[in-house]
Amino acid sequence: MVENQYPDTLTYEDQNGNDVTVECRFVPVRGTSFFRKQDGTEVQYSFDIAFPLETEPILSGVEVTGKDKSGTYIVFKQEILWFHQGQLHCKGKM
């Protein structure tokens, strides 16, 4: 039996005010990791997030809530710092 590659969910409100829920996988970062935002400030981030390749882009700065497969909160209304859709992968940071 193959385990689900994306066992977690991420929920956010799109530009039209609709709640959007996508499958994902939260991966805690090791050590202390910083990300430089567009305004030049550096913020510490705690998770790398893997998404299915077909995930619609999520704008930086959008507040998201993440839950694991049991429904327990991983993050609650925190800003997504970065989203990237590559040819073979789709990732985010928060």
C-alpha positions, 0 to 999 in steps of 0.5 A, a space after each residue: 500500500 502506498 502512503 499518500 504523498 500529500 497527507 496535509 491540507 492548506 486552506 486560504 481565501 482567494 482573491 474572490 473571497 472563496 475558501 480554497 483547500 489544497 493537499 500538501 505536505 509540511 516538512 519542518 526545516 532543520 536548524 534556523 532558516 531565514 527567507 528574504 522577503 520582497 521588501 528586503 526584511 529577513 524572516 525566519 521560516 519553519 516549514 517547507 511545503 510540497 504541493 501537487 504539481 497542478 496546484 494553482 499559484 498562491 500569492 506571497 503574503 496570503 494568510 493560510 491555515 495548515 492541518 495534518 491528516 488527523 485535523 490537528 493544526 500545523 499552522 493557523 493564519 500564518 503568512 505564506 512567504 514563497 510559492 514556486 511552481 517548477 517543471 517537476 515540482 511545486 513548493 512553498 515556504 512559511 
